[in-house]
Amino acid sequence: MSAEHGDVLALHRKAGRRIEFLSIGWTALESIVGIIAGVLAGSVALISFGIDSVIEVASSLVLVWRLSEASASEDREEFANRLVGVCFLTLAVYVSFEALKDLLTHSSPPQVSYLGIIYAAACVVVMPWLARAKRRVAASLQSHALHADSHQSDICAYLAVILLGGLGLNALFGWWWADPVAALCMVPIILREAISGLRGQPCSHEHRV
């Protein structure tokens, strides 16, 4: 490898780490706002989306480690991805239980959350932008792992659309059941992430750096 090529690669890696840190910062904020808004409104969909964001932060940290100057051990990376997969699987079980309980018992219908609606709408806008930025850097690095992480940002955007739909229907028409139904619609997507992680693969994709 020439010195010039090495310098270019180092710059691309730096850009990759920068976009990942930006993604981690946004997703961490996402998780805090989502969980707080969800608890205040009694919304299982908001809480689930917030917890999903926490797990995505952990997944992104694995990728930052992979993009570091020091080469990461593949065995340790597989183990880290499996831990993320276990977290997603636990989340899928939690969401299914809480959403079905709300639907069957009608015990605590969620309140309208305008903060949640604004939050979900912001995620719908920001996450696709982050996904495109990751794909640009991934193409420069020829990094399958970073490209996989861009798909995770896409998936977060899909979850945000589902969340926004549930919150919006509750706000517009008083359809309290739209919130737990939205949460249940998230479960197949979360399970897909869980399966990828349990296989030791980066979530949302089957390739590596």
C-alpha positions in Angstrom: 0.0 0.0 0.0 1.5 3.4 -1.0 1.8 6.2 1.5 -0.6 8.3 -0.5 -3.2 5.5 -0.6 -2.7 5.0 3.2 -3.3 8.7 3.8 -6.5 8.7 1.8 -7.7 5.6 3.6 -7.0 7.2 7.0 -9.1 10.3 5.9 -12.0 8.0 4.9 -11.8 6.2 8.2 -11.8 9.5 10.0 -14.9 10.5 8.1 -16.5 7.2 8.9 -15.8 7.6 12.6 -17.2 11.2 12.4 -20.5 10.2 10.9 -20.8 7.3 13.3 -20.2 9.6 16.3 -22.8 12.0 14.9 -25.2 9.1 14.5 -24.5 7.9 18.0 -25.1 11.4 19.4 -28.5 11.7 17.6 -29.6 8.2 18.5 -28.7 8.7 22.1 -30.8 11.8 22.2 -33.5 9.9 20.4 -33.5 7.2 23.1 -33.7 9.7 26.0 -36.5 11.7 24.4 -38.4 8.6 23.3 -38.3 6.9 26.7 -39.2 10.1 28.6 -42.1 11.0 26.2 -43.3 7.3 26.3 -43.4 7.1 30.0 -45.2 10.5 30.3 -47.8 9.5 27.7 -48.0 5.8 28.7 -47.1 4.9 25.1 -45.6 1.4 24.6 -44.7 2.4 21.0 -42.7 5.4 22.1 -41.0 3.5 24.9 -40.1 0.6 22.5 -38.7 3.0 19.9 -36.6 4.7 22.6 -35.2 1.4 23.9 -34.5 0.3 20.3 -32.4 3.5 20.0 -30.4 2.5 23.0 -29.5 -0.8 21.5 -28.7 0.9 18.2 -26.2 3.0 20.0 -24.5 -0.1 21.3 -24.4 -1.5 17.8 -22.9 1.7 16.4 -20.2 1.6 19.1 -19.2 -1.9 17.8 -18.7 -0.4 14.4 -16.7 2.6 15.7 -14.4 0.0 17.3 -14.2 -1.7 13.9 -13.3 1.6 12.2 -10.5 2.3 14.8 -6.9 2.3 13.7 -6.2 -0.9 15.6 -7.6 -4.0 13.9 -10.4 -5.5 16.0 -10.5 -9.1 16.9 -13.2 -10.8 14.7 -14.1 -13.2 17.6 -14.6 -10.3 20.0 -16.6 -8.4 17.3 -18.8 -11.5 16.8 -19.4 -11.7 20.5 -20.3 -8.0 20.7 -22.8 -8.4 17.8 -24.4 -11.4 19.5 -24.9 -9.4 22.7 -26.6 -6.7 20.6 -28.8 -9.5 19.1 -29.8 -10.7 22.5 -30.8 -7.1 23.4 -32.9 -6.9 20.3 -34.5 -10.2 21.0 -35.3 -9.2 24.6 -36.8 -5.9 23.3 -39.0 -7.9 20.8 -40.4 -10.0 23.7 -41.0 -6.9 25.9 -42.8 -5.0 23.1 -45.0 -8.0 22.2 -46.0 -8.6 25.8 -46.7 -4.9 26.7 -48.6 -4.2 23.4 -50.8 -7.4 23.7 -51.5 -6.6 27.3 -52.6 -3.1 26.5 -54.8 -4.3 23.6 -56.4 -7.1 25.7 -56.9 -5.3 29.0 -57.5 -1.7 27.9 -56.1 -0.8 31.3 -54.1 2.2 30.5 -54.8 3.8 27.1 -52.0 6.1 26.0 -52.4 9.9 26.2 -51.9 12.1 23.1 -48.2 13.0 22.9 -47.5 16.0 20.8 -43.8 15.9 21.9 -43.8 12.3 20.6 -45.3 13.3 17.3 -42.6 16.1 16.8 -39.9 13.7 17.9 -41.1 10.9 15.5 -41.3 13.4 12.6 -37.8 14.6 13.3 -36.5 11.0 13.2 -38.3 10.4 9.9 -36.3 13.3 8.4 -32.9 12.8 10.1 -32.4 9.0 9.9 -32.6 8.8 6.1 -30.0 11.6 5.9 -27.7 9.8 8.2 -28.2 6.6 6.2 -27.2 8.3 2.9 -24.1 9.9 4.6 -23.0 6.5 5.9 -23.4 5.0 2.4 -21.2 7.7 0.9 -18.4 7.0 3.3 -18.9 3.2 3.0 -18.4 3.5 -0.7 -15.1 5.3 -0.2 -13.9 2.8 2.3 -15.5 -0.2 0.5 -16.8 -1.1 4.0 -19.6 -3.6 4.1 -20.0 -3.1 7.9 -20.5 0.6 7.5 -22.9 0.0 4.6 -24.8 -2.5 6.9 -25.0 0.2 9.5 -26.6 2.6 7.0 -29.3 0.0 6.6 -29.8 0.1 10.3 -30.4 3.9 10.0 -33.0 3.1 7.3 -34.7 0.7 9.6 -34.8 3.3 12.3 -36.6 5.6 9.8 -39.1 2.8 9.1 -39.8 2.4 12.8 -40.2 6.1 13.1 -42.8 6.1 10.3 -44.7 3.4 12.1 -44.4 5.3 15.4 -45.6 8.5 13.8 -48.6 6.7 12.3 -49.7 5.3 15.7 -49.2 8.6 17.5 -51.0 10.5 14.8 -54.0 8.2 14.7 -54.4 8.5 18.4 -54.1 12.3 18.3 -56.4 12.8 15.4 -59.1 10.2 16.0 -58.6 9.1 19.6 -57.8 5.6 18.4 -55.9 4.5 21.5 -55.3 1.0 20.1 -53.2 2.5 17.3 -50.3 2.9 19.7 -50.0 -0.8 20.8 -50.7 -1.9 17.2 -47.9 0.3 16.0 -45.6 -1.3 18.6 -46.6 -4.8 17.4 -45.8 -3.7 13.8 -42.2 -2.9 15.0 -41.7 -6.5 16.3 -40.9 -8.2 12.9 -38.3 -5.5 12.2 -36.7 -5.8 15.6 -36.7 -9.6 15.3 -34.8 -9.4 12.0 -32.2 -7.3 13.7 -32.0 -9.8 16.6 -31.5 -12.8 14.2 -28.6 -11.0 12.4 -27.0 -10.1 15.7 -27.4 -13.6 17.2 -25.6 -15.0 14.1 -22.7 -12.7 15.0 -23.3 -10.5 12.0 -23.6 -6.7 11.9 -27.3 -5.9 12.2 -29.2 -5.4 8.9 -26.6 -7.0 6.7 -24.6 -10.1 6.2 -21.2 -8.7 5.3 -18.2 -7.4 7.1 -15.4 -4.9 6.6 
